[in-house]
Amino acid sequence: MTLDSIRVDFPGAPPHVPKDRIVDLNFAMGSQPNDLVDPYEPFEWLAGPEIPRLLYNVPPKSGMGAVTNSGTGNWVATHYEDINRIYTDNEYFSNKGAAEFQRLIGETFRSIPLGVDLPDHTKYRMYLMPYFSPARISRDLEPWIREIVVEMIDAIAVKGEVDMAWDFARVFPVRIFMGLMGFPAPMFEQFLAWEWDILHTGSLEKMQAALRGVLEFLRGFIAEKEKHPDEFLTSAIVNGKIQGKGLTEEEKIGMVWFLWLGGLDTVAATIAQMFRRMALQPDIQTMLRGHPELINGAVEEFLRTQPILSSARTAFKDFEWHGMQIKKGESFSCLNPAGNFDAARFPNPRVFDPTRIGNRHFTFIGGIHACLGAHLARRELRLLLEEWFKRIPEFRVKPGADTTVFPGLLSIRNLPLVWDVK
């Protein structure tokens, strides 16, 4: 693929955008599946020195393959240095209004802290951070997480097979999240159904129905914890104080909703892609099985090479950047699957190297809006690999299974793995 092959003549683009910057990069947003061992490989070239700094992506295509004329598209950063600026330069770039799907049903509360800019962001972030700190995870959560992962692995070890995506990756991190929040276990399937309809169906009717369902549940759950506090995170959040004041109703639902939305499938998608990569590239299994001290570094490489999410920002003001005139209110997409493979930042970026030094990737985004649950996610992945290699021999994809993957959050629905049982 070349840049010329994805240039388009898009009449809806703003007049200040040069025609040679207008492209169709929607394939790079994780919506097109492939069957590569390294499914993000096609995006590396977008961070190459021959690619212009800042492209302008057109809106998604319609079902008939034609580019729609609704909207004006957005600027796209594909190089590490530019993505880093967008994530960290809070004077020029805003995250206000992020992840506010709730507006589709007329709700006005904010998704806190993700959709809040400075200075208010700081107080919300500082309020939530202690619950996700490395110290708390090590002290309070690690033994419990390890117990759950051992239980789940032991249950499948003697069977010699598992659908790693549906029966394991989909379940393990969500059990942790629901237990952390104090959500009732019987809501597991309903939560995932709501989340799927909100993020993946593309149907406005289904999105709105799911949003009404989950917000009705969360408000009822918050009210219950206000009356009957317990030791779990939802209760701690809604009964706490920020700067000496109790939270407003909008702050309570904004925080709990944000955690609910972010806690259900990012780690699940990462696990499924991680085990797919190891099944198709068994030398990684051999390396980690023989050298468990490399697991921490391997987790970072799996994360770097599997950037589940990209992120967006909005321009705070008019300014010039890389010779382009940027207008206040214009949207920017940070293409993490390109930035994480920028050879200017990561030597030999396609090589899976668990000894890589300074592996500051964008899989958990960056800047003040870096993923709140990053430490928890890393610990879940590390403990999973530690206990897996103690109990499961070399595994492979079940013969005849479909190994197609969406390189993004949509990811893998089913991944049958098998191993020899002695």
DRENDO-1510 file (C-alpha; in Angstrom, 1 decimal, always signed):
<recs>
REC; n; res; u; v; w
REC; 1; MET; +0.0; +0.0; +0.0 .
REC; 2; THR; +1.2; +3.5; -0.7 .
REC; 3; LEU; -0.1; +6.9; +0.4 .
REC; 4; ASP; -1.2; +7.7; -3.1 .
REC; 5; SER; -3.4; +4.6; -3.1 .
REC; 6; ILE; -5.5; +6.0; -0.2 .
REC; 7; ARG; -5.7; +9.7; -1.3 .
REC; 8; VAL; -9.3; +10.7; -2.1 .
REC; 9; ASP; -11.0; +13.7; -3.6 .
REC; 10; PHE; -13.3; +14.7; -0.8 .
REC; 11; PRO; -15.4; +17.8; -1.4 .
REC; 12; GLY; -16.5; +18.1; +2.2 .
REC; 13; ALA; -13.0; +18.9; +3.5 .
REC; 14; PRO; -12.4; +22.4; +4.8 .
REC; 15; PRO; -10.9; +24.7; +2.2 .
REC; 16; HIS; -7.7; +25.3; +4.3 .
REC; 17; VAL; -6.7; +21.6; +4.0 .
REC; 18; PRO; -4.3; +20.9; +1.1 .
REC; 19; LYS; -5.6; +18.3; -1.3 .
REC; 20; ASP; -2.5; +16.2; -1.0 .
REC; 21; ARG; -3.1; +15.7; +2.7 .
REC; 22; ILE; -6.7; +14.2; +2.3 .
REC; 23; VAL; -6.7; +10.4; +2.7 .
REC; 24; ASP; -9.0; +7.6; +3.6 .
REC; 25; LEU; -7.3; +6.0; +6.7 .
REC; 26; ASN; -10.4; +4.3; +8.1 .
REC; 27; PHE; -8.9; +0.9; +7.5 .
REC; 28; ALA; -6.3; +1.8; +10.1 .
REC; 29; MET; -8.8; +2.3; +12.8 .
REC; 30; GLY; -9.3; -1.4; +13.4 .
REC; 31; SER; -12.4; -1.9; +11.4 .
REC; 32; GLN; -10.8; -4.1; +8.7 .
REC; 33; PRO; -9.8; -7.7; +9.7 .
REC; 34; ASN; -6.7; -9.6; +8.6 .
REC; 35; ASP; -5.0; -12.9; +9.3 .
REC; 36; LEU; -1.4; -11.8; +9.8 .
REC; 37; VAL; +0.7; -13.2; +12.6 .
REC; 38; ASP; +1.3; -9.5; +13.5 .
REC; 39; PRO; -2.0; -8.0; +12.6 .
REC; 40; TYR; -0.8; -4.4; +13.1 .
REC; 41; GLU; +2.0; -4.8; +10.6 .
REC; 42; PRO; +0.2; -2.8; +7.8 .
REC; 43; PHE; +0.3; +0.4; +9.8 .
REC; 44; GLU; +4.0; +0.7; +10.4 .
REC; 45; TRP; +4.7; +2.5; +7.1 .
REC; 46; LEU; +2.3; +5.3; +8.3 .
REC; 47; ALA; +5.1; +6.4; +10.7 .
REC; 48; GLY; +7.7; +6.4; +8.0 .
REC; 49; PRO; +9.8; +9.5; +7.1 .
REC; 50; GLU; +8.1; +9.6; +3.7 .
REC; 51; ILE; +4.7; +10.1; +5.2 .
REC; 52; PRO; +3.7; +13.8; +5.7 .
REC; 53; ARG; +3.4; +15.0; +9.3 .
REC; 54; LEU; -0.4; +15.4; +9.7 .
REC; 55; LEU; -2.8; +13.8; +7.3 .
REC; 56; TYR; -6.5; +14.6; +7.0 .
REC; 57; ASN; -8.8; +11.5; +7.2 .
REC; 58; VAL; -12.2; +11.6; +5.5 .
REC; 59; PRO; -15.3; +10.3; +7.3 .
REC; 60; PRO; -16.0; +6.6; +7.2 .
REC; 61; LYS; -17.4; +5.1; +4.0 .
REC; 62; SER; -21.1; +4.2; +3.7 .
REC; 63; GLY; -22.2; +0.6; +3.3 .
REC; 64; MET; -22.1; +1.0; -0.5 .
REC; 65; GLY; -18.4; +1.9; -0.4 .
REC; 66; ALA; -18.9; +5.6; -1.1 .
REC; 67; VAL; -17.3; +8.3; +1.1 .
REC; 68; THR; -20.1; +10.1; +3.0 .
REC; 69; ASN; -20.4; +13.8; +2.8 .
REC; 70; SER; -21.5; +14.2; +6.4 .
REC; 71; GLY; -18.9; +15.8; +8.6 .
REC; 72; THR; -15.5; +17.1; +7.6 .
REC; 73; GLY; -13.2; +14.3; +8.8 .
REC; 74; ASN; -10.2; +14.9; +11.1 .
REC; 75; TRP; -6.5; +15.5; +11.3 .
REC; 76; VAL; -4.5; +12.3; +11.9 .
REC; 77; ALA; -1.1; +12.1; +13.6 .
REC; 78; THR; +0.9; +8.9; +12.8 .
REC; 79; HIS; +4.4; +9.8; +14.0 .
REC; 80; TYR; +5.4; +9.2; +17.6 .
REC; 81; GLU; +6.6; +12.7; +18.3 .
REC; 82; ASP; +3.4; +14.2; +17.0 .
REC; 83; ILE; +1.2; +11.8; +18.9 .
REC; 84; ASN; +3.1; +12.6; +22.1 .
REC; 85; ARG; +2.6; +16.3; +21.6 .
REC; 86; ILE; -1.2; +15.9; +21.2 .
REC; 87; TYR; -1.4; +13.8; +24.3 .
REC; 88; THR; +0.7; +16.1; +26.5 .
REC; 89; ASP; +0.2; +19.6; +25.2 .
REC; 90; ASN; -2.9; +20.7; +27.3 .
REC; 91; GLU; -2.6; +24.3; +26.1 .
REC; 92; TYR; -3.4; +23.4; +22.5 .
REC; 93; PHE; -5.4; +20.1; +22.8 .
REC; 94; SER; -8.6; +19.2; +24.7 .
REC; 95; ASN; -10.2; +16.0; +25.7 .
REC; 96; LYS; -13.4; +17.6; +26.8 .
REC; 97; GLY; -16.5; +15.5; +26.0 .
REC; 98; ALA; -14.6; +12.3; +25.4 .
REC; 99; ALA; -16.6; +9.0; +25.7 .
REC; 100; GLU; -19.9; +10.8; +26.2 .
REC; 101; PHE; -22.1; +8.2; +24.5 .
REC; 102; GLN; -24.7; +9.2; +27.1 .
REC; 103; ARG; -25.5; +12.3; +25.1 .
REC; 104; LEU; -27.2; +10.0; +22.6 .
REC; 105; ILE; -30.1; +9.7; +25.1 .
REC; 106; GLY; -30.1; +13.3; +26.3 .
REC; 107; GLU; -27.8; +12.9; +29.3 .
REC; 108; THR; -25.6; +15.8; +30.2 .
REC; 109; PHE; -23.2; +14.5; +32.8 .
REC; 110; ARG; -19.5; +14.2; +31.9 .
REC; 111; SER; -17.4; +11.0; +31.7 .
REC; 112; ILE; -15.1; +11.7; +34.6 .
REC; 113; PRO; -12.1; +12.1; +34.5 .
REC; 114; LEU; -11.6; +11.2; +30.8 .
REC; 115; GLY; -13.8; +13.9; +29.4 .
REC; 116; VAL; -12.7; +16.7; +31.7 .
REC; 117; ASP; -9.8; +19.1; +31.0 .
REC; 118; LEU; -7.5; +21.0; +33.4 .
REC; 119; PRO; -7.9; +22.3; +36.0 .
REC; 120; ASP; -10.9; +20.2; +37.1 .
REC; 121; HIS; -9.3; +17.0; +35.7 .
REC; 122; THR; -6.6; +17.1; +38.4 .
REC; 123; LYS; -9.0; +16.8; +41.4 .
REC; 124; TYR; -10.9; +14.0; +39.8 .
REC; 125; ARG; -7.8; +12.1; +38.8 .
REC; 126; MET; -6.2; +12.5; +42.2 .
REC; 127; TYR; -9.4; +11.3; +43.8 .
REC; 128; LEU; -9.5; +8.0; +41.8 .
REC; 129; MET; -5.7; +7.3; +41.5 .
REC; 130; PRO; -5.2; +5.8; +45.0 .
REC; 131; TYR; -7.6; +3.0; +44.1 .
REC; 132; PHE; -5.5; +2.0; +41.1 .
REC; 133; SER; -2.0; +2.6; +42.5 .
REC; 134; PRO; +0.7; -0.1; +42.2 .
REC; 135; ALA; +1.0; -0.2; +46.0 .
REC; 136; ARG; -2.7; -0.9; +46.4 .
REC; 137; ILE; -2.7; -3.5; +43.7 .
REC; 138; SER; +0.3; -5.3; +45.2 .
REC; 139; ARG; -1.1; -5.1; +48.7 .
REC; 140; ASP; -4.8; -5.7; +48.3 .
REC; 141; LEU; -5.5; -7.1; +44.8 .
REC; 142; GLU; -2.6; -9.3; +43.6 .
REC; 143; PRO; -3.3; -12.3; +45.8 .
REC; 144; TRP; -7.0; -12.3; +44.8 .
REC; 145; ILE; -6.2; -11.9; +41.1 .
REC; 146; ARG; -3.7; -14.7; +41.2 .
REC; 147; GLU; -6.3; -16.9; +43.0 .
REC; 148; ILE; -8.8; -16.3; +40.2 .
REC; 149; VAL; -6.4; -16.9; +37.4 .
REC; 150; VAL; -5.1; -20.1; +38.9 .
REC; 151; GLU; -8.7; -21.3; +39.4 .
REC; 152; MET; -9.5; -20.6; +35.8 .
REC; 153; ILE; -6.4; -22.2; +34.4 .
REC; 154; ASP; -6.7; -25.3; +36.5 .
REC; 155; ALA; -10.3; -25.7; +35.3 .
REC; 156; ILE; -9.1; -26.1; +31.6 .
REC; 157; ALA; -5.7; -27.6; +32.0 .
REC; 158; VAL; -6.9; -31.2; +32.0 .
REC; 159; LYS; -9.2; -30.6; +29.0 .
REC; 160; GLY; -6.5; -29.8; +26.6 .
REC; 161; GLU; -8.4; -27.0; +24.9 .
REC; 162; VAL; -10.1; -23.7; +25.5 .
REC; 163; ASP; -11.7; -20.9; +23.5 .
REC; 164; MET; -9.2; -18.4; +24.7 .
REC; 165; ALA; -11.2; -15.4; +23.5 .
REC; 166; TRP; -14.7; -16.3; +24.5 .
REC; 167; ASP; -14.3; -18.5; +27.5 .
REC; 168; PHE; -11.2; -17.1; +29.1 .
REC; 169; ALA; -10.1; -13.6; +27.9 .
REC; 170; ARG; -13.7; -12.4; +27.9 .
REC; 171; VAL; -14.2; -13.6; +31.4 .
REC; 172; PHE; -11.0; -13.2; +33.5 .
REC; 173; PRO; -10.6; -9.4; +33.5 .
REC; 174; VAL; -14.3; -8.8; +33.8 .
REC; 175; ARG; -14.4; -11.0; +36.9 .
REC; 176; ILE; -11.7; -8.8; +38.4 .
REC; 177; PHE; -13.4; -5.6; +37.4 .
REC; 178; MET; -16.8; -6.6; +38.7 .
REC; 179; GLY; -15.3; -7.9; +42.0 .
REC; 180; LEU; -13.3; -4.7; +42.4 .
REC; 181; MET; -16.4; -2.5; +41.8 .
REC; 182; GLY; -18.7; -4.7; +43.9 .
REC; 183; PHE; -21.1; -5.3; +41.0 .
REC; 184; PRO; -23.3; -8.4; +41.3 .
REC; 185; ALA; -21.9; -11.5; +39.4 .
REC; 186; PRO; -25.2; -12.3; +37.8 .
REC; 187; MET; -24.9; -9.1; +35.8 .
REC; 188; PHE; -21.9; -10.4; +33.9 .
REC; 189; GLU; -23.6; -11.3; +30.6 .
REC; 190; GLN; -25.9; -8.3; +30.6 .
REC; 191; PHE; -23.0; -5.9; +31.1 .
REC; 192; LEU; -21.1; -7.4; +28.2 .
REC; 193; ALA; -24.3; -7.3; +26.0 .
REC; 194; TRP; -24.8; -3.6; +26.8 .
REC; 195; GLU; -21.2; -2.8; +26.2 .
REC; 196; TRP; -21.2; -4.6; +22.8 .
REC; 197; ASP; -24.3; -2.7; +21.7 .
REC; 198; ILE; -22.8; +0.7; +22.7 .
REC; 199; LEU; -19.4; +0.2; +21.2 .
REC; 200; HIS; -19.6; -2.3; +18.4 .
REC; 201; THR; -23.0; -2.5; +16.7 .
REC; 202; GLY; -23.2; +0.9; +15.0 .
REC; 203; SER; -27.0; +0.8; +15.5 .
REC; 204; LEU; -28.3; +4.0; +17.1 .
REC; 205; GLU; -31.4; +2.2; +18.3 .
REC; 206; LYS; -29.3; -0.5; +20.1 .
REC; 207; MET; -26.9; +2.0; +21.5 .
REC; 208; GLN; -29.7; +4.1; +23.0 .
REC; 209; ALA; -31.5; +1.0; +24.5 .
REC; 210; ALA; -28.2; -0.2; +26.0 .
REC; 211; LEU; -27.4; +3.2; +27.4 .
REC; 212; ARG; -30.8; +3.5; +29.1 .
REC; 213; GLY; -30.4; +0.0; +30.5 .
REC; 214; VAL; -26.9; +0.5; +31.9 .
REC; 215; LEU; -27.5; +4.0; +33.3 .
REC; 216; GLU; -30.7; +2.9; +35.0 .
REC; 217; PHE; -28.8; +0.0; +36.6 .
REC; 218; LEU; -25.8; +2.2; +37.7 .
REC; 219; ARG; -28.0; +4.9; +39.2 .
REC; 220; GLY; -29.9; +2.2; +41.2 .
REC; 221; PHE; -26.6; +0.6; +42.3 .
REC; 222; ILE; -25.2; +4.0; +43.4 .
REC; 223; ALA; -28.4; +4.7; +45.4 .
REC; 224; GLU; -28.0; +1.3; +47.1 .
REC; 225; LYS; -24.4; +1.9; +48.1 .
REC; 226; GLU; -25.3; +5.3; +49.5 .
REC; 227; LYS; -27.8; +3.6; +51.8 .
REC; 228; HIS; -25.7; +0.5; +52.5 .
REC; 229; PRO; -21.9; +1.3; +52.1 .
REC; 230; ASP; -19.6; -1.7; +51.7 .
REC; 231; GLU; -15.9; -2.3; +51.1 .
REC; 232; PHE; -15.9; -2.2; +47.3 .
REC; 233; LEU; -14.9; +0.6; +45.0 .
REC; 234; THR; -18.3; +1.9; +43.9 .
REC; 235; SER; -19.2; +2.5; +47.5 .
REC; 236; ALA; -15.9; +4.2; +48.2 .
REC; 237; ILE; -16.3; +6.5; +45.3 .
REC; 238; VAL; -19.9; +7.6; +45.8 .
REC; 239; ASN; -19.5; +8.0; +49.6 .
REC; 240; GLY; -16.2; +9.9; +49.5 .
REC; 241; LYS; -15.3; +13.6; +49.4 .
REC; 242; ILE; -13.3; +15.7; +47.0 .
REC; 243; GLN; -11.6; +18.7; +48.6 .
REC; 244; GLY; -13.8; +18.2; +51.7 .
REC; 245; LYS; -17.1; +18.1; +49.8 .
REC; 246; GLY; -19.3; +15.2; +49.0 .
REC; 247; LEU; -19.7; +14.3; +45.3 .
REC; 248; THR; -22.7; +15.6; +43.3 .
REC; 249; GLU; -25.0; +13.2; +41.7 .
REC; 250; GLU; -23.5; +14.0; +38.3 .
REC; 251; GLU; -20.0; +13.4; +39.6 .
REC; 252; LYS; -21.0; +10.1; +41.0 .
REC; 253; ILE; -22.7; +8.8; +37.8 .
REC; 254; GLY; -19.9; +10.3; +35.7 .
REC; 255; MET; -17.2; +8.4; +37.5 .
REC; 256; VAL; -19.0; +5.1; +37.9 .
REC; 257; TRP; -20.1; +5.2; +34.2 .
REC; 258; PHE; -16.6; +5.9; +33.0 .
REC; 259; LEU; -15.1; +3.0; +35.0 .
REC; 260; TRP; -17.9; +0.7; +33.8 .
REC; 261; LEU; -17.3; +1.7; +30.1 .
REC; 262; GLY; -13.5; +1.2; +30.4 .
REC; 263; GLY; -13.4; -1.9; +32.5 .
REC; 264; LEU; -15.1; -4.5; +30.3 .
REC; 265; ASP; -13.2; -5.3; +27.1 .
REC; 266; THR; -9.8; -3.6; +26.7 .
REC; 267; VAL; -7.9; -6.2; +28.7 .
REC; 268; ALA; -10.0; -9.0; +27.2 .
REC; 269; ALA; -9.0; -7.9; +23.7 .
REC; 270; THR; -5.4; -7.7; +24.7 .
REC; 271; ILE; -5.4; -11.2; +26.1 .
REC; 272; ALA; -7.0; -12.7; +23.1 .
REC; 273; GLN; -4.5; -11.0; +20.7 .
REC; 274; MET; -1.6; -11.9; +23.0 .
REC; 275; PHE; -2.4; -15.6; +23.0 .
REC; 276; ARG; -3.1; -15.6; +19.3 .
REC; 277; ARG; +0.4; -14.2; +18.7 .
REC; 278; MET; +2.0; -16.8; +20.9 .
REC; 279; ALA; +0.0; -19.6; +19.2 .
REC; 280; LEU; +1.1; -18.5; +15.8 .
REC; 281; GLN; +4.6; -17.6; +16.8 .
REC; 282; PRO; +5.5; -20.4; +19.3 .
REC; 283; ASP; +9.1; -19.3; +19.8 .
REC; 284; ILE; +7.6; -16.5; +22.0 .
REC; 285; GLN; +6.1; -19.3; +24.2 .
REC; 286; THR; +9.4; -21.1; +24.3 .
REC; 287; MET; +11.3; -18.0; +25.3 .
REC; 288; LEU; +8.9; -17.0; +28.1 .
REC; 289; ARG; +8.5; -20.6; +29.4 .
REC; 290; GLY; +12.3; -20.9; +29.7 .
REC; 291; HIS; +12.9; -17.4; +31.0 .
REC; 292; PRO; +10.0; -16.2; +33.2 .
REC; 293; GLU; +12.1; -13.2; +34.2 .
REC; 294; LEU; +11.3; -11.8; +30.8 .
REC; 295; ILE; +7.5; -11.8; +31.4 .
REC; 296; ASN; +7.4; -8.2; +32.6 .
REC; 297; GLY; +9.2; -7.0; +29.5 .
REC; 298; ALA; +7.1; -9.3; +27.3 .
REC; 299; VAL; +3.9; -7.8; +28.7 .
REC; 300; GLU; +5.1; -4.3; +27.6 .
REC; 301; GLU; +6.0; -5.7; +24.1 .
REC; 302; PHE; +2.6; -7.4; +23.8 .
REC; 303; LEU; +1.0; -4.0; +24.7 .
REC; 304; ARG; +3.2; -2.0; +22.3 .
REC; 305; THR; +2.6; -4.4; +19.4 .
REC; 306; GLN; -1.2; -4.6; +20.1 .
REC; 307; PRO; -2.4; -1.1; +20.6 .
REC; 308; ILE; -6.1; -1.8; +21.1 .
REC; 309; LEU; -7.2; +1.8; +21.1 .
REC; 310; SER; -6.3; +5.1; +19.4 .
REC; 311; SER; -7.5; +8.3; +20.9 .
REC; 312; ALA; -8.8; +11.7; +19.8 .
REC; 313; ARG; -8.3; +15.3; +20.9 .
REC; 314; THR; -9.8; +18.7; +19.8 .
REC; 315; ALA; -7.8; +21.9; +19.0 .
REC; 316; PHE; -8.2; +24.5; +21.7 .
REC; 317; LYS; -7.3; +27.4; +19.4 .
REC; 318; ASP; -6.1; +28.3; +15.9 .
REC; 319; PHE; -2.4; +27.6; +15.3 .
REC; 320; GLU; +0.0; +26.4; +12.7 .
REC; 321; TRP; +1.7; +23.0; +12.9 .
REC; 322; HIS; +3.9; +21.3; +10.3 .
REC; 323; GLY; +2.9; +24.0; +7.8 .
REC; 324; MET; -0.8; +23.2; +8.3 .
REC; 325; GLN; -3.4; +25.8; +9.5 .
REC; 326; ILE; -5.2; +24.2; +12.4 .
REC; 327; LYS; -8.6; +25.7; +13.4 .
REC; 328; LYS; -10.1; +25.8; +16.8 .
REC; 329; GLY; -12.5; +22.9; +17.3 .
REC; 330; GLU; -11.0; +20.7; +14.7 .
REC; 331; SER; -10.5; +17.0; +15.7 .
REC; 332; PHE; -7.3; +15.1; +15.9 .
REC; 333; SER; -6.9; +11.3; +15.8 .
REC; 334; CYS; -3.7; +9.8; +17.3 .
REC; 335; LEU; -3.0; +6.6; +15.4 .
REC; 336; ASN; -1.3; +4.6; +18.1 .
REC; 337; PRO; -0.9; +1.5; +15.8 .
REC; 338; ALA; +1.5; +3.7; +13.7 .
REC; 339; GLY; +3.2; +5.6; +16.6 .
REC; 340; ASN; +4.0; +2.4; +18.5 .
REC; 341; PHE; +6.0; +1.2; +15.4 .
REC; 342; ASP; +7.8; +4.5; +14.6 .
REC; 343; ALA; +11.4; +3.4; +14.0 .
REC; 344; ALA; +12.6; +6.8; +15.0 .
REC; 345; ARG; +11.4; +5.9; +18.6 .
REC; 346; PHE; +11.6; +2.1; +18.6 .
REC; 347; PRO; +14.6; +0.5; +16.9 .
REC; 348; ASN; +13.6; -2.6; +14.9 .
REC; 349; PRO; +9.9; -1.9; +15.8 .
REC; 350; ARG; +8.6; -5.1; +14.3 .
REC; 351; VAL; +10.8; -7.3; +16.4 .
REC; 352; PHE; +9.1; -8.7; +19.6 .
REC; 353; ASP; +11.8; -7.9; +22.1 .
REC; 354; PRO; +11.0; -8.3; +25.9 .
REC; 355; THR; +14.4; -6.8; +26.7 .
REC; 356; ARG; +13.5; -3.5; +25.0 .
REC; 357; ILE; +14.7; -0.5; +27.0 .
REC; 358; GLY; +12.5; +2.6; +27.4 .
REC; 359; ASN; +9.4; +1.0; +26.0 .
REC; 360; ARG; +7.2; +4.1; +26.3 .
REC; 361; HIS; +4.4; +3.1; +24.0 .
REC; 362; PHE; +0.9; +4.7; +23.6 .
REC; 363; THR; -1.2; +1.6; +24.2 .
REC; 364; PHE; -2.4; +3.2; +27.5 .
REC; 365; ILE; -2.5; +6.6; +25.7 .
REC; 366; GLY; -0.4; +9.3; +27.4 .
REC; 367; GLY; -0.3; +12.6; +29.2 .
REC; 368; ILE; -2.8; +13.5; +31.9 .
REC; 369; HIS; -5.4; +11.2; +30.3 .
REC; 370; ALA; -3.2; +8.1; +30.4 .
REC; 371; CYS; -5.3; +5.0; +31.3 .
REC; 372; LEU; -6.3; +5.0; +34.9 .
REC; 373; GLY; -6.3; +1.2; +35.1 .
REC; 374; ALA; -2.9; +0.7; +33.4 .
REC; 375; HIS; -1.2; -0.7; +36.5 .
REC; 376; LEU; -4.1; -3.1; +37.1 .
REC; 377; ALA; -4.1; -4.3; +33.5 .
REC; 378; ARG; -0.3; -4.9; +33.5 .
REC; 379; ARG; -0.6; -6.9; +36.7 .
REC; 380; GLU; -3.5; -9.0; +35.3 .
REC; 381; LEU; -1.4; -9.8; +32.2 .
REC; 382; ARG; +1.7; -10.6; +34.1 .
REC; 383; LEU; +0.0; -12.9; +36.6 .
REC; 384; LEU; -1.8; -14.7; +33.8 .
REC; 385; LEU; +1.4; -15.4; +31.9 .
REC; 386; GLU; +3.2; -16.5; +35.1 .
REC; 387; GLU; +0.5; -19.0; +36.1 .
REC; 388; TRP; -0.2; -20.1; +32.5 .
REC; 389; PHE; +3.3; -21.3; +31.8 .
REC; 390; LYS; +3.4; -23.2; +35.1 .
REC; 391; ARG; +0.3; -25.2; +34.1 .
REC; 392; ILE; -0.1; -25.4; +30.3 .
REC; 393; PRO; +2.4; -26.9; +27.8 .
REC; 394; GLU; +3.0; -25.6; +24.4 .
REC; 395; PHE; -0.3; -24.6; +22.8 .
REC; 396; ARG; -1.5; -24.1; +19.2 .
REC; 397; VAL; -4.5; -22.9; +17.3 .
REC; 398; LYS; -7.1; -25.7; +16.9 .
REC; 399; PRO; -6.8; -27.1; +13.3 .
REC; 400; GLY; -9.3; -25.5; +11.0 .
REC; 401; ALA; -10.1; -22.5; +13.3 .
REC; 402; ASP; -10.5; -19.0; +12.0 .
REC; 403; THR; -7.6; -16.9; +13.1 .
REC; 404; THR; -8.9; -13.6; +11.6 .
REC; 405; VAL; -8.4; -10.7; +13.9 .
REC; 406; PHE; -9.6; -7.1; +13.9 .
REC; 407; PRO; -6.5; -5.0; +14.9 .
REC; 408; GLY; -8.3; -3.0; +17.5 .
REC; 409; LEU; -10.9; -3.1; +20.2 .
REC; 410; LEU; -13.3; -5.3; +18.2 .
REC; 411; SER; -10.5; -7.9; +18.2 .
REC; 412; ILE; -11.3; -11.6; +18.3 .
REC; 413; ARG; -14.6; -13.3; +19.2 .
REC; 414; ASN; -13.4; -16.9; +19.2 .
REC; 415; LEU; -9.9; -18.4; +19.5 .
REC; 416; PRO; -9.9; -22.2; +20.0 .
REC; 417; LEU; -6.5; -23.3; +21.4 .
REC; 418; VAL; -5.4; -26.9; +22.1 .
REC; 419; TRP; -2.4; -28.6; +23.8 .
REC; 420; ASP; -1.3; -32.1; +24.6 .
REC; 421; VAL; -2.5; -33.5; +27.9 .
REC; 422; LYS; -0.2; -36.0; +29.5 .
</recs>
